[in-house]
Amino acid sequence: MSEERDRRTLAYMRERIEHIHRALREDPLALTEEGRIAGEAILWNLMALTDSSARLSDELKKRHPEIQWEQVRGFRNVATHAYDRIQLKQVTNVVANDLPAMRRAIDMELGPRDRGIEQER
């Protein structure tokens, strides 16, 4: 896989993380039953993010052993095929505990967001 493909995929993943955080800022109840519609948008972004991770090169994944890549892919499979059984507390756990490490890895690979994703395309 090419470095350019990794960069495009990482940029897409970073956008998904930003959408998730924006949804949480706009609706603090997003991951509760009261905020179910926003929670579903967050879940969709998580599915897109985790699905994208499968396109990353093995070399890139090896540079970031702090991320459990198999579990990331596993979440995508559960969310896609068993969405009726996924619980909001699982999504909350992923957002709180897994996204920060993934965001740090993405920023390490791409540089800080303030450089602008448009410049990288």
DRENGUSE-472656 format. One record per atom (N, C-alpha, C): z, x, y; residue in one letter. Coordinates in steps of 0.05 Angstrom, whole numbers, plus 5000, padded with zeros to 4 digits. Layout:
ZXYA;...
//
This chain:
500050174976M;500050005000M;500050175025M;498850075045S;498650235070S;501150205088S;501550405103E;503650395123E;503150165143E;500650125150E;499949915169E;500749635158E;500249595132R;500949345120R;503949305120R;505449515114D;508349495116D;509249425144D;508049545164R;508749495192R;508149205200R;505949105192R;505248815197R;507248635183R;507848695159T;509648525143T;512448535156T;513348765163L;515948795176L;516048645203L;513948665218A;513848515244A;514048215239A;512648115219Y;512847835212Y;515647765203Y;516947935187M;519647885178M;521547875201M;521148065220R;522948065244R;522647805260R;520147705262E;519747455276E;521247225263E;521247225236R;522647015221R;525647025227R;526747275227I;529547305233I;530147205261I;528447265280E;528847175308E;528746875309E;527046745295H;526846455294H;529446335283H;530546455262I;533046365250I;535346385271I;535546615284H;537646645304H;537346465327H;534846415336R;534346225358R;535245945350R;534545865325A;535345595316A;538345565315A;539745775307L;542645775307L;543945765335L;542645905353R;543645895381R;543245615393R;540845495387E;540245235399E;541745005385E;542445045360D;543944835345D;546044975328D;548445015340P;550545145324P;551344995299P;550644745296L;551144595272L;548844605252L;546944775257A;544444785241A;545044805211A;547044955203L;547644995175L;549844815165L;550044585177T;551944375167T;550344125161T;551543935149E;550143685143E;549243545168E;550743585190E;550043455215E;547443575227E;546943825222G;544643955233G;542444005212G;542243825194R;540443855171R;537543925178R;536443805198I;533643855205I;533344145214I;535144245231A;534944525240A;535544705216A;537344625198G;537944775174G;535444805156G;533844595155E;531444615139E;529444805151E;529344815178A;527545005191A;528445295185A;531045335185I;532145595179I;531545665150I;531845475132L;531145525104L;528145595101L;526445465115W;523545525113W;523145815123W;524345895145N;524046165155N;525146365135N;527346305122L;528446485101L;526446505078L;525246285070M;523346295048M;520946475056M;519946435080A;517646595089A;518446895091A;520846945101L;521747225103L;522047355076L;523347215058T;523747335031T;521147355016T;519347165019D;516747185006D;515247435017D;515447475042S;514047705055S;515047975044S;517547985037S;518748235027S;517348335002S;516148154987A;514648244963A;512248404969A;511148384993R;508848545001R;509448825011R;512048885014L;512749145024L;512349355002L;511749595010S;511249804991S;513849894977S;513550004954D;515950114940D;517150344955D;515450494969E;516450724984E;518350625007E;517550415020L;519150315042L;521850205030L;521650055009K;524049944996K;525950164988K;524950384978K;526650614970K;528050734993K;526850725017R;528150835041R;530550665049R;530750425038H;532850235046H;534350125022H;535750295008P;537150204984P;539550024990P;540350005016E;542549825023E;541649535021E;539149485019I;538149205016I;537549164986I;538548954976Q;538148884948Q;535548724945Q;533348874944W;530648754945W;530148554923W;531148594899E;530848404877E;532248144883E;534548164896Q;536047914903Q;534547764926Q;533347924944V;531747804965V;529547634953V;528147754935R;525947614921R;527047374905R;529347414893G;530547204877G;531346964894G;532247014918F;532846794936F;530346624942F;528146764946R;525646624952R;524946444928R;525246544904N;524546384881N;526346144878N;528846184882V;530745954881V;530145754903V;529745854927A;529245674950A;526645514946A;524645644934T;522045514930T;522045324906T;523345394884H;523145234860H;525545064854H;527745124867A;530144964863A;531444874889A;529644824909Y;530544754936Y;532444514936Y;532144334916D;533944104916D;536744174908D;537144414897R;539844494889R;541044704907R;539444814926I;540545014943I;542644894962I;544745034967Q;546844934983Q;546945075010Q;547744925030L;547745045057L;549645285058L;551745285042K;553545525043K;552145775033K;550145735014Q;548645965005Q;546846075028Q;545645895042V;543945975065V;545646105086V;547945985092T;549846095112T;550646385104T;551146425078N;551946685068N;549646885072N;547246815066V;544946995070V;544647065100V;544746865117V;544446905145V;546547095156V;549047045148A;551347205159A;551547485147A;550947505121N;551447755107N;549047925101N;546747805098D;544347955089D;542448015112D;542047825130L;540147865152L;540748105170L;543348155176P;543848385194P;542848655182P;543348695157A;542348945144A;539348955143A;538048735138M;535148725138M;534048775166M;535348655186R;534448705213R;534748995221R;536849125213R;537249405219R;535049575206R;534449515181A;532349655167A;529649615181A;529049375189I;526549315202I;526349465229I;528549465244D;528649605270D;528349905266D;529450005244M;529250295238M;526350365232M;524950195218E;522150245211E;520250195235E;520749985251L;518949915272L;519750015299L;522250085302G;523450145328G;524649895340G;526149925361P;527449685373P;525449485383P;526349235383R;524649015390R;523649035419R;525149165437D;524349165464D;521749325469D;520749465449R;518149595451R;515949395451R;516449165440G;514548945439G;512748955415G;512848735401I;511148705377I;508248705384I;507548585407E;504748575414E;503448845417E;505049045426Q;503949315428Q;503349435401Q;504649345380E;504349455353E;501949335339E;500849115348R;498648985334R;496049105342R;
//
